[in-house]
Amino acid sequence: MTSEINKPALTMTAVKAACDKAPAGPKKDAALKHYRAAEKAQTAKNHTDMNKELGAAQHALG
C-alpha cells in the first residue's frame, strides 16, 4: 500500500521537474496547465484525474 501512495508523488515530482526544465513556449505552457490540473486533482484525492492530467502533461512535453 505504501508504494501506491508514493508512486503518484514521485510522478508529480518527475513531471514538475520536466516542466521546469522545458524551454519556454507553447509545449511548456500546455504541460504546466495539465500539471496544475493534476495538483488540483491530487488535492481532491481524485487519483484517476490526477494520473490522466500527468499523462497529458508528459505528452505535451514529448
C-alpha positions as CSV (number, residue, x, y, z in Angstrom):
1,M,0.0,0.0,0.0
2,T,2.8,2.4,0.8
3,S,4.3,2.1,-2.7
4,E,0.9,3.0,-4.3
5,I,0.8,6.2,-2.2
6,N,4.4,7.2,-3.0
7,K,4.3,6.4,-6.7
8,P,1.9,9.3,-7.6
9,A,4.0,11.7,-5.6
10,L,7.1,10.6,-7.4
11,T,5.3,11.0,-10.7
12,M,4.2,14.5,-9.7
13,T,7.8,15.3,-8.8
14,A,9.1,14.0,-12.1
15,V,6.6,15.8,-14.2
16,K,7.2,19.1,-12.3
17,A,10.9,18.7,-12.9
18,A,10.4,18.1,-16.6
19,C,8.1,21.1,-16.8
20,D,10.7,23.3,-15.1
21,K,13.5,22.1,-17.4
22,A,11.5,22.5,-20.6
23,P,12.2,25.6,-22.7
24,A,9.6,28.3,-22.7
25,G,6.9,28.0,-25.3
26,P,3.5,26.5,-26.1
27,K,4.6,23.0,-25.1
28,K,5.7,24.1,-21.7
29,D,2.6,26.2,-21.2
30,A,0.3,23.3,-22.1
31,A,2.3,20.9,-19.8
32,L,2.0,23.4,-16.9
33,K,-1.7,23.7,-17.4
34,H,-2.1,19.9,-17.1
35,Y,0.3,19.8,-14.2
36,R,-1.8,22.4,-12.3
37,A,-4.9,20.4,-13.0
38,A,-3.1,17.3,-11.7
39,E,-2.3,19.2,-8.5
40,K,-6.0,20.1,-8.0
41,A,-7.0,16.5,-8.6
42,Q,-4.4,15.3,-6.1
43,T,-5.7,17.8,-3.5
44,A,-9.2,16.4,-4.2
45,K,-7.9,12.9,-3.8
46,N,-9.1,12.1,-7.3
47,H,-6.2,9.9,-8.5
48,T,-7.8,8.9,-11.8
49,D,-7.9,12.5,-13.0
50,M,-4.5,13.2,-11.5
51,N,-2.9,10.4,-13.5
52,K,-4.8,11.5,-16.6
53,E,-3.5,15.1,-16.3
54,L,0.0,13.9,-15.5
55,G,0.0,11.8,-18.6
56,A,-1.3,14.7,-20.7
57,A,1.5,16.9,-19.2
58,Q,4.1,14.4,-20.2
59,H,2.6,14.1,-23.6
60,A,2.6,17.8,-24.1
61,L,6.3,17.9,-23.4
62,G,7.0,14.9,-25.7
